[in-house]
């Protein structure tokens, strides 16, 4: 580990020299690349420097303790040494986490697909609530959301909704949300007061750029049709909606949120590119999982990951056995405690596998 840390320090010095070189200022692409690398290296180098300082303090206090005869001073030196060793343990653990392999998609925007599952209208209503939950979480992080496709049910629910969340680190925080979300509550339409269980499927996909995944347009069939539902004055009077069928996989994507056929086509291609990219990531992950079974973050959309129980006011994440008794806060977008716990569990699993 320490050889790698020393190499990181050396590379940071190189990057800082290159950033101050006159020729770098005249090369915007290189400048951007170096600034990005600096931002990635900085947390590691700062933590390692703190580790070296704590280690030096521990060694100095131990050296002084060997020669010190005064009882009071010896006690102070013992306390200083114990504090430095405790700090060393914490810093070493933090360095191990910082050196874990980075997910190359962590800084990407995400495309979120939410689909009502078992439970009919009740599932559609909960799908709409999950959409609002993620939008509110995005707001707290100052991320932008963009609706891409929406299929509403008759009483205000969503049979299916696709939207994009744009913001630095969006995928790193939301990637654990993929899977089946289960809701248990008494529906408004239930006269007997019985608790119903419904399910909603959530898929979190990193936005795939053209450099990530190339689509052969010869494999795509585009149909245009007249938009339905709300959408402005002219959206229902022109053939602006687009249905994209990807022939090799059978994936069908409909986009009608924009008045422009061209914009709807562009959105449909973005969704398709991200779906195909996610399929490739799932394939790679399945190969890795054959060697090491991961406890969380599998991205398996058939996996029941979380239950929202309204009568008991609780949210339970089944992967890490965490229960929070504040369902209203969570549905209002307060997801950070869940996301932090999932991230910590994932890091612990990766460290144990090293």
MARDO-212603 format. One line per 5 residues: number of its first residue (from 1); their letters; for each residue x, y, z of N, C-alpha, C. Coordinates in steps of 0.001 Angstrom, whole numbers, plus 500000, padded with zeros to 6 digits. Layout:
residues N
NUM) A) X Y Z X Y Z X Y Z ~ ...
***
This chain:
residues 354
1) XXXXX) 500829 498788 500000 500000 500000 500000 500863 501261 500000 ~ 501945 501248 500818 502737 502470 500969 503575 502770 499728 ~ 503964 501730 498989 504648 501976 497708 503727 502723 496746 ~ 502457 502314 496753 501462 502958 495890 501234 504406 496321 ~ 501238 504637 497628 501032 505999 498145 502219 506902 497795
6) XXXXX) 503431 506362 497892 504616 507150 497523 504587 507499 496035 ~ 504141 506536 495216 504020 506789 493775 502973 507861 493496 ~ 501901 507864 494303 500848 508880 494156 501387 510263 494499 ~ 502188 510353 495576 502809 511630 495954 503720 512143 494841 ~ 504505 511229 494271 505433 511603 493192 504661 512105 491975
11) XXXXX) 503568 511413 491642 502758 511823 490491 502099 513181 490746 ~ 501689 513434 491982 501077 514727 492322 502082 515859 492098 ~ 503341 515627 492479 504384 516638 492251 504582 516887 490753 ~ 504559 515808 489970 504678 515944 488514 503536 516769 487937 ~ 502308 516454 488387 501117 517159 487885 501193 518642 488226
16) XXXXX) 501620 518974 489453 501713 520376 489870 502753 521123 489024 ~ 503866 520454 488699 504887 521077 487838 504354 521321 486430 ~ 503629 520331 485910 503059 520468 484569 502006 521581 484520 ~ 501228 521707 485599 500199 522763 485645 500819 524162 485644 ~ 502004 524278 486225 502651 525598 486278 503511 525875 485036
21) XXXXX) 503657 524893 484152 504471 525078 482945 503756 525991 481951 ~ 504465 526918 481307 503842 527867 480365 503136 527178 479195 ~ 503696 526061 478706 503099 525394 477539 501736 524773 477868 ~ 501523 524442 479148 500236 523845 479544 499110 524856 479408 ~ 499392 526113 479728 498377 527161 479653 497852 527333 478234
26) XXXXX) 498676 527010 477241 498259 527148 475847 497585 525911 475280 ~ 497374 524911 476122 496738 523663 475678 495539 523378 476586 ~ 494352 523927 476243 493170 523798 477118 492793 522348 477437 ~ 492981 521451 476450 492614 520044 476670 493536 519402 477709 ~ 494840 519660 477588 495804 519122 478550 495578 519737 479931
31) XXXXX) 495286 521042 479956 495050 521735 481225 493864 521117 481961 ~ 492785 520863 481225 491595 520255 481823 491898 518844 482345 ~ 492658 518097 481569 493023 516724 481942 493865 516712 483224 ~ 494831 517637 483301 495699 517711 484477 494940 518185 485719 ~ 494026 519136 485540 493232 519618 486676 492319 518524 487217
36) XXXXX) 491802 517706 486312 490975 516576 486731 491803 515559 487513 ~ 493010 515275 487014 493890 514331 487706 494300 514869 489071 ~ 494553 516177 489143 494916 516801 490419 493788 516633 491443 ~ 492558 516859 490978 491394 516725 491871 491235 515289 492379 ~ 491586 514309 491530 491486 512905 491929 492596 512500 492896
41) XXXXX) 493808 513058 492686 494954 512703 493524 494951 513417 494876 ~ 494358 514595 494923 494470 515442 496115 493955 514784 497399 ~ 492761 514141 497418 492307 513521 498670 493275 512456 499185 ~ 493892 511704 498264 494834 510642 498659 496113 511248 499219 ~ 496662 512249 498525 497934 512835 498968 497763 513578 500293
46) XXXXX) 496630 514262 500474 496392 514969 501739 496259 513985 502895 ~ 495540 512888 502661 495368 511877 503708 496703 511211 504038 ~ 497502 510959 503011 498799 510319 503240 499746 511255 503984 ~ 499697 512549 503668 500531 513519 504375 500119 513595 505842 ~ 498822 513552 506105 498320 513548 507486 498786 512294 508216
51) XXXXX) 498794 511162 507492 499267 509895 508071 500753 510011 508454 ~ 501554 510566 507561 502994 510702 507817 503248 511625 509010 ~ 502446 512691 509123 502589 513614 510256 502235 512922 511570 ~ 501150 512146 511557 500735 511426 512764 501768 510373 513156 ~ 502345 509717 512160 503366 508701 512421 504612 509344 513031
56) XXXXX) 504984 510510 512509 506141 511236 513036 505899 511651 514485 ~ 504671 512119 514782 504324 512513 516157 504398 511322 517105 ~ 503882 510175 516657 503896 508962 517483 505328 508520 517775 ~ 506182 508581 516752 507580 508152 516934 508342 509113 517843 ~ 508093 510411 517689 508780 511408 518514 508373 511283 519979
61) XXXXX) 507074 511129 520211 506600 511009 521598 507134 509736 522252 ~ 507257 508651 521479 507799 507402 522006 509293 507553 522335 ~ 510022 508267 521470 511448 508512 521695 511663 509344 522966 ~ 510834 510396 523131 510936 511255 524311 510561 510489 525574 ~ 509613 509580 525445 509144 508798 526588 510250 507898 527147
66) XXXXX) 511121 507422 526275 512211 506538 526706 513202 507278 527619 ~ 513387 508574 527334 514392 509351 528081 513801 510158 529234 ~ 512466 510352 529229 511838 511228 530227 511714 510527 531577 ~ 512112 511233 532659 512026 510676 534015 510871 511267 534811 ~ 510478 512511 534489 509426 513184 535254 508082 512469 535049
71) XXXXX) 507400 512052 536147 506135 511292 536039 505035 512036 535272 ~ 504906 513350 535543 503847 514127 534879 504092 514215 533368 ~ 505333 514481 533011 505674 514566 531587 505492 513208 530898 ~ 505850 512147 531608 505682 510808 531046 504201 510532 530751 ~ 503336 510978 531669 501897 510774 531489 501387 511541 530276
76) XXXXX) 501862 512797 530127 501465 513614 528974 501941 512985 527664 ~ 503162 512471 527675 503718 511847 526476 502978 510555 526118 ~ 502576 509807 527146 501788 508586 526898 500459 508921 526232 ~ 499793 509987 526748 498512 510415 526169 498696 510867 524721 ~ 499774 511628 524485 500045 512115 523127 500317 510954 522181
81) XXXXX) 501061 509970 522647 501391 508807 521829 500142 507979 521524 ~ 499286 507791 522529 498051 507012 522337 497130 507698 521328 ~ 497036 509050 521436 496182 509805 520508 496724 509709 519078 ~ 498046 509781 518939 498658 509699 517609 498454 508309 516998 ~ 498556 507267 517811 498354 505899 517309 496903 505657 516901
86) XXXXX) 495977 506238 517680 494564 506127 517327 494290 506820 515992 ~ 494895 508011 515829 494744 508751 514572 495355 507973 513411 ~ 496497 507312 513670 497143 506507 512647 496237 505390 512142 ~ 495562 504708 513069 494641 503623 512690 493512 504133 511806 ~ 492930 505281 512203 491823 505859 511433 492281 506321 510056
91) XXXXX) 493464 506950 510008 493993 507433 508732 494350 506269 507810 ~ 494891 505179 508373 495243 504018 507551 493996 503393 506934 ~ 492921 503316 507732 491657 502779 507212 491117 503671 506094 ~ 491212 504990 506295 490745 505938 505275 491570 505816 503995 ~ 492875 505609 504142 493748 505451 502974 493404 504179 502195
96) XXXXX) 493074 503112 502915 492679 501868 502245 491433 502081 501399 ~ 490483 502873 501946 489249 503173 501202 489569 504032 499976 ~ 490433 505042 500161 490786 505935 499051 491510 505207 497925 ~ 492204 504106 498275 492961 503368 497272 492155 502257 496602 ~ 490901 502068 497039 490058 501070 496384 489868 501452 494914
101) XXXXX) 489757 500467 494023 489548 500781 492598 488307 501651 492402 ~ 488460 502688 491622 487360 503621 491383 486439 503087 490286 ~ 485150 503280 490485 484182 502963 489439 484282 504064 488385 ~ 484623 503729 487146 484805 504779 486127 483530 505563 485829 ~ 482384 505031 486250 481121 505720 485979 480670 506645 487116
106) XXXXX) 481403 506667 488221 480929 507360 489422 480575 508829 489205 ~ 481304 509510 488350 481048 510949 488160 480012 511240 487074 ~ 479456 510203 486485 478515 510396 485378 477130 510832 485851 ~ 476392 511460 484924 474961 511676 485112 474263 510318 485069 ~ 473020 510275 485513 472297 509004 485475 470968 509141 484744
111) XXXXX) 470554 508041 484134 469204 507915 483604 468461 506956 484521 ~ 467328 507399 485024 466538 506620 485980 465258 506165 485296 ~ 464976 504866 485400 463716 504314 484898 462944 503731 486084 ~ 461719 504181 486247 460857 503680 487331 459618 503067 486691 ~ 459335 501807 487028 458187 501103 486444 457319 500516 487542
116) XXXXX) 456005 500709 487423 455071 500073 488344 455080 498574 488096 ~ 455124 497797 489182 455118 496341 489064 453803 495764 489532 ~ 453860 494792 490434 452645 494154 490961 451883 495141 491834 ~ 450573 495186 491649 449763 496050 492497 448896 497042 491764 ~ 448919 497028 490430 448005 497867 489648 448157 499348 489921
121) XXXXX) 447028 500014 490169 447014 501471 490386 447839 501863 491607 ~ 447819 501038 492646 448581 501345 493856 450084 501365 493557 ~ 450543 500440 492723 451949 500422 492319 452288 501663 491498 ~ 451361 502075 490633 451580 503266 489804 451659 504522 490678 ~ 450828 504591 491702 450865 505740 492619 452207 505791 493359
126) XXXXX) 452689 504625 493769 453964 504600 494488 455129 504912 493546 ~ 455016 504521 492281 456047 504871 491292 456169 506390 491182 ~ 455018 507082 491204 455028 508547 491143 455684 509126 492401 ~ 455453 508488 493555 456060 508966 494801 457578 508780 494787 ~ 458042 507656 494241 459483 507443 494137 460119 508441 493185
131) XXXXX) 459422 508766 492101 459918 509789 491170 460113 511119 491901 ~ 459113 511504 492704 459226 512762 493459 460354 512673 494495 ~ 460521 511490 495112 461584 511310 496109 462957 511556 495490 ~ 463205 510966 494312 464512 511143 493678 464708 512574 493176 ~ 463633 513191 492716 463736 514595 492278 464089 515505 493448
136) XXXXX) 463495 515243 494624 463802 516060 495801 465223 515816 496291 ~ 465666 514560 496205 467057 514267 496586 468009 514993 495636 ~ 467664 515019 494356 468484 515741 493380 468539 517231 493715 ~ 467413 517797 494121 467362 519226 494484 468305 519532 495639 ~ 468323 518649 496663 469181 518904 497829 470658 518873 497448
141) XXXXX) 470996 518171 496361 472379 518110 495892 472653 519115 494773 ~ 471655 519938 494474 471753 520944 493410 472020 520312 492053 ~ 471439 519152 491852 471491 518492 490560 470257 518879 489750 ~ 470348 518751 488442 469215 519077 487572 468531 517798 487109 ~ 467212 517846 487011 466455 516697 486505 465801 517072 485177
146) XXXXX) 465699 516084 484299 465094 516297 482985 464205 515104 482649 ~ 462913 515363 482514 461961 514301 482181 462189 513859 480737 ~ 462230 512549 480527 462487 512022 479181 461283 511280 478615 ~ 460554 510569 479461 459402 509805 478993 458482 509538 480173 ~ 457168 509646 479939 456199 509451 481023 454950 508776 480494
151) XXXXX) 454513 507734 481199 453260 507034 480886 452420 507039 482155 ~ 451405 507914 482191 450610 508096 483404 449468 507092 483487 ~ 449050 506816 484737 447862 505988 484946 446656 506919 485112 ~ 445503 506345 485324 444281 507152 485335 444094 508041 486542 ~ 444721 507703 487704 444428 508460 488934 445674 509162 489492
156) XXXXX) 446549 509576 488592 447704 510368 489022 448974 509586 489260 ~ 448938 508281 489022 450148 507488 489173 450932 507406 487878 ~ 452086 506767 487928 452946 506587 486752 453108 505090 486486 ~ 452683 504657 485310 452978 503273 484916 454469 503123 484641 ~ 455035 504187 484097 456465 504175 483772 456940 505610 483607
161) XXXXX) 458131 505907 484130 458711 507238 483948 460222 507082 483782 ~ 460776 507821 482834 462218 507835 482589 462688 509279 482664 ~ 463749 509520 483422 464253 510888 483550 465754 510855 483790 ~ 466377 511994 483531 467817 512108 483723 468110 512992 484924 ~ 469146 512630 485685 469649 513481 486759 471068 513874 486386
166) XXXXX) 471290 515180 486244 472599 515700 485851 473294 516309 487069 ~ 474489 515832 487365 475244 516399 488483 476470 515560 488786 ~ 477528 516219 489244 478776 515517 489552 478550 514484 490646 ~ 478942 513258 490363 478822 512194 491360 477450 511590 491492 ~ 476544 511893 490567 475167 511382 490676 475143 509854 490681
171) XXXXX) 475918 509234 489790 475894 507769 489726 476512 507148 490975 ~ 477568 507778 491515 478236 507216 492695 477282 507115 493878 ~ 476316 508026 493961 475399 508017 495106 474127 507230 494842 ~ 473694 507199 493593 472395 506582 493299 472487 505152 492779 ~ 473699 504649 492518 473817 503342 491861 473268 502192 492695
176) XXXXX) 473156 502385 494019 472631 501313 494869 471100 501276 494880 ~ 470447 502162 494146 468979 502230 494163 468328 501268 493174 ~ 469117 500637 492309 468556 499693 491333 467999 498465 492036 ~ 466783 498085 491658 466170 496894 492228 464681 497089 492445 ~ 464075 496155 493164 462632 496190 493431 462372 496882 494767
181) XXXXX) 461563 497926 494723 461142 498660 495916 459712 498229 496252 ~ 459512 497769 497471 458211 497230 497869 457517 498195 498833 ~ 456228 498424 498620 455459 499289 499507 454332 498488 500152 ~ 454156 498710 501456 453078 498067 502214 452244 499154 502876 ~ 450968 499260 502478 450082 500265 503069 448640 499963 502693
186) XXXXX) 447729 500707 503304 446297 500595 502982 446002 501589 501862 ~ 445651 501127 500671 445351 502055 499572 444113 502908 499873 ~ 444080 504089 499269 442925 504979 499455 441647 504352 498934 ~ 441794 503471 497961 440611 502832 497358 440163 501593 498137 ~ 440879 501241 499214 440564 500049 499991 439577 500393 501106
191) XXXXX) 438356 499899 500991 437310 500221 501970 437420 499366 503232 ~ 438036 498180 503103 438108 497273 504252 439289 497506 505163 ~ 440152 498450 504823 441294 498755 505676 442408 497725 505625 ~ 442433 496898 504584 443466 495863 504485 444761 496441 503911 ~ 445886 495945 504434 447195 496376 503935 447503 495621 502645
196) XXXXX) 447882 496377 501614 448262 495787 500331 449773 495900 500139 ~ 450354 494959 499435 451771 495009 499084 451898 495186 497567 ~ 452638 496222 497180 452860 496498 495757 454352 496657 495514 ~ 454741 496548 494264 456168 496671 493938 456395 497658 492798 ~ 457564 498267 492833 458011 499190 491788 459468 498851 491478
201) XXXXX) 459794 498813 490205 461168 498527 489785 461894 499818 489437 ~ 463101 499969 489983 463940 501144 489703 465220 500669 489012 ~ 465572 501326 487921 466838 501052 487224 467638 502345 487171 ~ 468867 502293 487691 469781 503438 487657 470882 503121 486658 ~ 470981 503917 485607 471973 503653 484556 472863 504874 484355
206) XXXXX) 474191 504685 484287 475059 505824 483980 474783 506313 482563 ~ 474762 507632 482403 474565 508178 481062 475742 507758 480189 ~ 475454 507106 479092 476509 506620 478197 476735 507622 477072 ~ 477961 508076 476955 478328 508948 475842 478609 508078 474616 ~ 478725 508721 473474 479005 507966 472245 480351 507241 472329
211) XXXXX) 481300 507821 473102 482600 507156 473246 482481 505898 474104 ~ 481431 505846 474966 481226 504670 475822 480571 503526 475052 ~ 479616 503902 474194 478871 502857 473493 478372 503386 472156 ~ 478777 502726 471095 478376 503126 469746 477104 502369 469341 ~ 476155 503084 468772 474927 502467 468277 474942 502499 466759
216) XXXXX) 474678 501355 466163 474540 501281 464710 473093 501652 464367 ~ 472922 502805 463719 471565 503273 463397 470840 502331 462440 ~ 471582 501478 461728 470933 500480 460870 470178 499432 461690 ~ 470529 499346 462990 469842 498409 463887 468597 499032 464513 ~ 468344 500302 464195 467249 501026 464851 466113 501320 463875
221) XXXXX) 464896 501136 464362 463713 501482 463585 462990 502612 464310 ~ 462701 503695 463586 462035 504849 464176 460618 504967 463608 ~ 459637 505077 464511 458256 505361 464118 457844 506669 464780 ~ 457098 507483 464049 456594 508729 464630 455081 508633 464771 ~ 454584 509278 465823 453135 509258 466066 452747 510519 466803
226) XXXXX) 451461 510746 466934 450960 511942 467590 451006 511767 469102 ~ 451559 512769 469783 451677 512694 471239 450308 512693 471894 ~ 450257 512100 473081 449022 512100 473867 449315 512674 475236 ~ 448287 513116 475937 448456 513662 477282 448863 515116 477239 ~ 449213 515653 478431 449580 517059 478539 450925 517294 477877
231) XXXXX) 451084 518459 477307 452379 518727 476672 452417 520032 475936 ~ 451501 520924 476218 451564 522220 475558 450587 522324 474402 ~ 450566 523486 473778 449545 523816 472800 449626 522989 471522 ~ 450853 522721 471036 450956 522078 469730 451399 520624 469800 ~ 451700 520124 471026 452287 518801 471127 451354 517706 470619
236) XXXXX) 450030 517912 470709 449089 516873 470311 448618 517003 468862 ~ 449116 518015 468156 448605 518266 466800 449617 517908 465714 ~ 450808 517471 466104 451817 517080 465115 452375 515708 465474 ~ 452957 515046 464473 453571 513735 464703 454978 513929 465264 ~ 455042 514410 466507 456344 514729 467114 456876 513606 467995
241) XXXXX) 456007 512709 468455 456447 511616 469320 457233 510591 468513 ~ 458202 509952 469182 459084 508998 468512 459082 507670 469265 ~ 458941 506601 468505 459090 505258 469073 460311 504612 468425 ~ 461290 504278 469250 462538 503683 468770 462559 502198 469121 ~ 462779 501364 468121 462911 499920 468347 464325 499498 467966
246) XXXXX) 465018 498896 468917 466366 498383 468652 466230 496921 468247 ~ 466425 496644 466979 466106 495335 466413 466881 494163 467062 ~ 468193 494286 467323 468912 493130 467886 468437 492712 469271 ~ 468004 493679 470088 467627 493366 471477 466114 493392 471702 ~ 465373 494019 470782 463930 494145 470976 463534 495255 471925
251) XXXXX) 464494 496067 472370 464192 497191 473268 463364 498231 472516 ~ 462274 498672 473151 461407 499701 472567 461379 500899 473516 ~ 461617 502094 472984 461620 503319 473782 460736 504343 473097 ~ 459822 504921 473860 458953 505979 473325 459257 507278 474037 ~ 459406 508358 473283 459641 509682 473849 458689 510674 473190
256) XXXXX) 457932 511385 474020 456974 512355 473478 456915 513629 474313 ~ 457904 513804 475196 457859 514945 476096 458161 516257 475385 ~ 458938 516203 474306 459308 517422 473573 458355 517661 472401 ~ 458223 518936 472001 457403 519270 470834 458141 518937 469542 ~ 459476 518861 469634 460296 518606 468457 460542 517108 468285
261) XXXXX) 460256 516616 467056 460513 515207 466752 462004 514896 466884 ~ 462847 515841 466468 464299 515651 466525 464774 515507 467969 ~ 464227 516341 468868 464623 516272 470283 464153 514962 470912 ~ 462947 514517 470561 462452 513246 471083 463302 512081 470585 ~ 463743 512157 469328 464610 511121 468767 465945 511088 469514
266) XXXXX) 466493 512278 469800 467761 512377 470511 467645 511789 471914 ~ 466527 512082 472592 466313 511535 473941 466194 510022 473903 ~ 465464 509502 472910 465284 508055 472791 466632 507366 472582 ~ 467497 507967 471769 468830 507393 471535 469683 507429 472806 ~ 469543 508493 473610 470283 508579 474874 469875 507450 475808
271) XXXXX) 468563 507219 475907 468064 506151 476778 468552 504800 476269 ~ 468460 504569 474951 468903 503297 474378 470389 503082 474638 ~ 471197 504118 474411 472637 503981 474612 472948 503609 476058 ~ 472251 504231 477012 472494 503936 478422 472002 502547 478798 ~ 470880 502113 478200 470386 500752 478481 471375 499700 477980
276) XXXXX) 471867 499889 476768 472806 498925 476198 474126 498925 476973 ~ 474553 500106 477400 475779 500224 478205 475588 499500 479535 ~ 474396 499673 480155 474108 499004 481423 474075 497486 481248 ~ 473532 497034 480127 473517 495596 479849 474943 495042 479785 ~ 475848 495816 479177 477242 495390 479098 477890 495390 480494
281) XXXXX) 477567 496413 481306 478092 496460 482671 477570 495281 483488 ~ 476271 494950 483321 475686 493811 484038 476379 492510 483646 ~ 476688 492380 482347 477360 491166 481874 478739 491027 482522 ~ 479478 492149 482550 480808 492120 483166 480709 491820 484660 ~ 479699 492440 485295 479530 492243 486737 479201 490789 487043
286) XXXXX) 478384 490158 486198 478020 488756 486407 479260 487865 486333 ~ 480190 488222 485447 481428 487447 485342 482278 487605 486604 ~ 482336 488843 487115 483101 489089 488337 482438 488418 489537 ~ 481104 488459 489576 480364 487897 490708 480502 486386 490785 ~ 480829 485761 489664 481048 484311 489680 482270 483982 490542
291) XXXXX) 483224 484937 490620 484414 484728 491440 484227 485278 492850 ~ 483487 486390 492976 483287 487002 494294 481859 487510 494409 ~ 481092 486898 495311 479691 487284 495469 479604 488605 496227 ~ 479058 489620 495590 478908 490928 496226 477591 490989 496997 ~ 477627 491581 498190 476433 491619 499034 475467 492718 498613
296) XXXXX) 475998 493835 498112 475121 494929 497706 475587 495472 496378 ~ 474731 496291 495785 475105 496956 494550 475187 496027 493357 ~ 474429 494942 493375 474515 494008 492258 473865 494576 491015 ~ 472967 495534 491176 472260 496087 490024 471212 495141 489484 ~ 470944 494046 490175 469942 493080 489722 468562 493660 489969
301) XXXXX) 467831 493933 488891 466537 494607 489056 465435 493683 489532 ~ 465734 492374 489629 464740 491454 490181 464931 491305 491687 ~ 465975 491942 492217 466298 491814 493622 465446 492783 494455 ~ 464752 492258 495479 463986 493119 496385 464980 493791 497317 ~ 465121 495094 497171 466163 495773 497941 465616 496535 499149
306) XXXXX) 464366 497029 499059 463889 497920 500126 462376 497807 500289 ~ 461934 497921 501541 460504 497910 501836 460120 499204 502543 ~ 459033 499807 502072 458477 501021 502675 457166 500613 503351 ~ 457172 500516 504679 456006 500060 505426 455335 501262 506092 ~ 454183 501669 505530 453497 502865 506020 452864 502674 507393
311) XXXXX) 452173 501552 507674 451558 501401 509004 452567 501515 510142 ~ 453794 501015 509929 454825 501079 510967 455761 502279 510793 ~ 455560 503052 509726 456367 504249 509495 457848 503953 509294 ~ 458162 502816 508688 459575 502426 508579 459984 502156 507132 ~ 461285 502313 506909 461912 501942 505639 463033 500964 505972
316) XXXXX) 463022 499800 505332 464043 498781 505602 464800 498457 504324 ~ 466122 498578 504392 466957 498136 503275 467443 496733 503599 ~ 467013 495773 502800 467253 494360 503119 468696 493931 502898 ~ 469447 494660 502075 470817 494252 501778 471742 494447 502961 ~ 471501 495512 503744 472381 495811 504881 471629 495746 506205
321) XXXXX) 470375 495253 506158 469556 495069 507370 469422 496381 508158 ~ 469232 497476 507434 469079 498783 508076 467617 499215 508031 ~ 467070 499605 509197 465691 500089 509271 465681 501502 509832 ~ 465014 502410 509129 464825 503792 509592 463344 504013 509864 ~ 463025 504562 511021 461624 504800 511372 461249 506251 511070
326) XXXXX) 461433 506644 509820 461056 507998 509388 460749 507973 507893 ~ 459717 507264 507575 459352 507039 506179 459044 508333 505440 ~ 458404 509302 506130 458040 510561 505465 459279 511347 505045 ~ 460301 511360 505916 461544 512067 505573 462190 511437 504337 ~ 462241 510102 504313 462864 509407 503190 462130 509716 501892
331) XXXXX) 460798 509634 501917 460020 509895 500704 460048 511364 500301 ~ 460475 512227 501227 460662 513640 500885 462079 513919 500398 ~ 462835 512831 500131 464151 513000 499519 465333 512906 500462 ~ 465082 512608 501759 466182 512500 502715 466771 511085 502647 ~ 467579 510837 501628 468130 509502 501363 469569 509336 501834
336) XXXXX) 470182 510413 502352 471629 510372 502559 472066 509303 503558 ~ 471294 509106 504640 471690 508098 505633 471709 506702 505013 ~ 470708 506400 504191 470662 505113 503500 471838 504972 502537 ~ 472087 506018 501755 473151 505970 500748 474525 505854 501407 ~ 474739 506587 502511 476012 506505 503226 476245 505100 503776
341) XXXXX) 475195 504497 504339 475316 503148 504905 475614 502121 503817 ~ 474967 502263 502661 475209 501350 501544 476626 501508 500997 ~ 477096 502744 500921 478450 503008 500436 479486 502404 501376 ~ 479282 502603 502684 480204 502058 503689 480251 500533 503621 ~ 479075 499902 503490 479013 498438 503404 479715 497933 502141
346) XXXXX) 479546 498648 501040 480183 498260 499779 481706 498366 499898 ~ 482192 499452 500530 483629 499634 500714 484211 498537 501604 ~ 483496 498189 502672 483951 497136 503582 484043 495797 502846 ~ 483058 495534 501990 483053 494285 501217 484240 494228 500264 ~ 484531 495341 499609 485669 495382 498672 486998 495247 499400
351) XXXX) 487111 495884 500577 488353 495797 501348 488589 494365 501825 ~ 487510 493689 502217 487629 492306 502694 488051 491360 501565 ~ 487701 491733 500337 488003 490875 499194 489418 491075 498667 ~ 490092 492134 499124 491434 492415 498603 492476 491446 499165
***
